[in-house]
Amino acid sequence: MGLVTREPGSGKTTICRKVAASLHSGLYRVLYVPLSTGNVTDMYKSIAWELGLPTERSRAALYRVIRAEVTRLCLETKVRPVLVVDEHLRSEVLEDLRLLTNYEMDSQNRLCLILVGQAELRRRIAMAVHEPLSQRVVVRHHIGGLTRDEPLSANVSETTTPTEFSVEGRAWTLR
């Protein structure tokens, strides 16, 4: 599980797009869920839609079909789902995301989860109520802003300070 934070309007989604495009489509399936104010059921419906699954009405049914599809992808097709949840998340959504990553009593890691948001998300995950989720976060990265010497430009790849991180053992340097 990873946590990437950055200030508002500073290119978090652009960075997500760049990383997602660099993943081998035969090995990874990126599920991008922009979620700002939705509840747990809304989040599950978004994930199910990204997986091409029918959107069930009940939260429990959605949970079951998502977990079954993630298991199928990993075991049958050998494709690792990478779930990118972008922007602010409500507390109950954070808890359910943690539960969604629990496979075989935590003995298997089938779903790679990357939480993307503003600095507030980093502070929220650090709260005692979210300690179980915080313990699962392996990669934490706050992307700094531009320095005074860097030119202002709409092209993030040319303006941001190089950022290095890795997901699933693969390293990236974003410029």
C-alpha positions as CSV (number, residue, x, y, z in Angstrom):
1,M,0.0,0.0,0.0
2,G,1.3,3.5,-0.9
3,L,0.4,7.0,0.1
4,V,1.3,9.9,-2.2
5,T,0.5,13.4,-1.1
6,R,1.0,16.9,-2.6
7,E,-0.5,20.3,-2.4
8,P,-3.8,21.1,-4.3
9,G,-3.4,21.7,-8.0
10,S,0.2,20.6,-8.1
11,G,-0.1,17.6,-10.5
12,K,-1.0,14.6,-8.4
13,T,-3.4,13.2,-11.0
14,T,-0.9,13.9,-13.8
15,I,1.7,11.9,-11.9
16,C,-0.8,9.0,-11.4
17,R,-1.5,9.0,-15.1
18,K,2.3,8.9,-15.9
19,V,2.9,6.0,-13.5
20,A,-0.2,4.1,-14.7
21,A,0.9,4.5,-18.3
22,S,4.3,3.1,-17.5
23,L,3.0,-0.2,-16.0
24,H,2.9,-3.3,-18.3
25,S,-0.7,-3.9,-19.1
26,G,-0.1,-7.7,-19.2
27,L,1.0,-7.6,-15.5
28,Y,-1.0,-4.8,-14.0
29,R,-4.5,-3.5,-14.2
30,V,-4.9,0.0,-13.0
31,L,-8.2,1.0,-11.5
32,Y,-8.4,4.7,-11.0
33,V,-11.2,5.9,-8.6
34,P,-11.5,9.7,-8.2
35,L,-13.5,10.0,-5.0
36,S,-14.1,13.1,-3.0
37,T,-17.2,13.0,-1.0
38,G,-18.7,9.6,-1.6
39,N,-19.6,7.0,1.0
40,V,-18.4,3.4,1.1
41,T,-21.1,2.1,-1.2
42,D,-20.2,4.8,-3.8
43,M,-16.6,3.8,-3.6
44,Y,-17.4,0.1,-4.1
45,K,-19.6,1.0,-7.1
46,S,-16.8,2.9,-8.6
47,I,-14.3,0.1,-8.2
48,A,-16.8,-2.5,-9.5
49,W,-17.4,-0.2,-12.6
50,E,-13.6,0.0,-13.2
51,L,-13.4,-3.8,-13.0
52,G,-16.3,-4.1,-15.5
53,L,-18.5,-5.7,-12.9
54,P,-22.3,-5.1,-12.4
55,T,-22.9,-2.6,-9.6
56,E,-24.8,-4.4,-7.0
57,R,-27.1,-2.6,-4.6
58,S,-25.9,-3.8,-1.3
59,R,-22.5,-2.9,0.2
60,A,-21.8,-6.5,1.2
61,A,-22.6,-7.8,-2.3
62,L,-20.3,-5.2,-3.9
63,Y,-17.5,-6.1,-1.5
64,R,-17.9,-9.8,-2.3
65,V,-17.9,-9.4,-6.1
66,I,-14.8,-7.0,-6.0
67,R,-12.8,-9.4,-3.9
68,A,-13.8,-12.3,-6.1
69,E,-12.7,-10.4,-9.2
70,V,-9.4,-9.3,-7.6
71,T,-8.7,-13.0,-6.7
72,R,-9.6,-14.1,-10.2
73,L,-7.3,-11.6,-11.8
74,C,-4.4,-12.6,-9.5
75,L,-4.8,-16.3,-9.6
76,E,-6.1,-17.0,-13.1
77,T,-4.7,-14.3,-15.3
78,K,-1.7,-13.4,-13.1
79,V,-2.6,-9.7,-13.4
80,R,-2.1,-7.6,-10.3
81,P,-4.8,-5.0,-9.8
82,V,-3.5,-1.5,-8.8
83,L,-6.2,0.5,-7.2
84,V,-5.5,4.3,-7.2
85,V,-7.9,6.3,-5.0
86,D,-7.5,10.0,-5.7
87,E,-8.3,12.9,-3.3
88,H,-9.9,13.3,0.1
89,L,-11.4,10.2,1.7
90,R,-13.9,9.9,4.5
91,S,-12.9,7.9,7.6
92,E,-15.3,5.0,6.9
93,V,-14.0,4.8,3.4
94,L,-10.4,4.5,4.6
95,E,-11.4,1.6,7.0
96,D,-13.2,-0.3,4.2
97,L,-10.2,0.2,1.9
98,R,-8.1,-1.5,4.5
99,L,-10.5,-4.4,4.7
100,L,-10.5,-4.7,1.0
101,T,-6.7,-5.4,1.0
102,N,-7.1,-8.3,3.5
103,Y,-6.7,-11.6,1.7
104,E,-6.2,-15.0,3.2
105,M,-6.0,-13.5,6.7
106,D,-3.3,-11.0,5.5
107,S,-1.1,-13.8,4.2
108,Q,-1.5,-12.7,0.6
109,N,-1.2,-9.3,-1.0
110,R,-3.5,-9.4,-4.1
111,L,-4.5,-5.7,-4.3
112,C,-2.0,-2.9,-4.6
113,L,-3.6,0.2,-3.1
114,I,-2.3,3.7,-3.7
115,L,-4.0,6.5,-1.9
116,V,-3.4,9.9,-3.5
117,G,-4.4,13.2,-1.9
118,Q,-3.5,16.4,-0.2
119,A,-1.4,16.8,3.0
120,E,-4.6,16.5,5.0
121,L,-4.8,12.8,3.9
122,R,-1.4,12.1,5.4
123,R,-2.4,13.7,8.7
124,R,-5.7,11.8,8.8
125,I,-4.0,8.4,8.2
126,A,-1.6,9.2,11.1
127,M,-4.5,9.5,13.5
128,A,-4.9,6.7,16.1
129,V,-8.3,5.7,14.7
130,H,-6.6,4.8,11.4
131,E,-3.6,3.0,12.9
132,P,-4.5,-0.4,11.3
133,L,-4.4,1.3,7.9
134,S,-1.3,3.3,8.6
135,Q,0.6,0.1,9.6
136,R,-0.1,-1.3,6.1
137,V,1.3,1.8,4.2
138,V,4.7,0.7,3.0
139,V,5.5,3.7,0.8
140,R,4.8,7.2,2.0
141,H,5.8,10.1,-0.2
142,H,5.0,13.8,-0.1
143,I,5.9,15.5,-3.3
144,G,7.3,19.0,-2.6
145,G,6.4,22.1,-4.6
146,L,8.5,24.0,-7.0
147,T,11.5,25.9,-5.8
148,R,12.1,29.6,-6.6
149,D,14.5,28.7,-9.3
150,E,12.1,26.4,-11.2
151,P,10.1,28.0,-14.0
152,L,6.3,28.0,-13.9
153,S,5.0,25.9,-16.7
154,A,1.9,23.7,-17.4
155,N,4.2,20.8,-18.2
156,V,4.7,18.9,-15.0
157,S,7.4,16.6,-16.4
158,E,9.6,19.7,-17.0
159,T,8.9,21.6,-13.9
160,T,8.8,19.3,-10.9
161,T,11.7,18.3,-8.9
162,P,12.7,14.7,-9.7
163,T,10.8,12.3,-7.5
164,E,11.8,8.7,-7.0
165,F,9.6,5.9,-5.5
166,S,8.8,2.3,-6.2
167,V,5.6,0.2,-6.3
168,E,5.7,-3.5,-6.3
169,G,9.5,-3.5,-6.6
170,R,9.5,-1.3,-9.7
171,A,11.2,2.1,-9.3
172,W,10.2,5.3,-11.1
173,T,11.8,8.7,-11.3
174,L,9.4,11.4,-12.2
175,R,10.7,14.6,-13.6
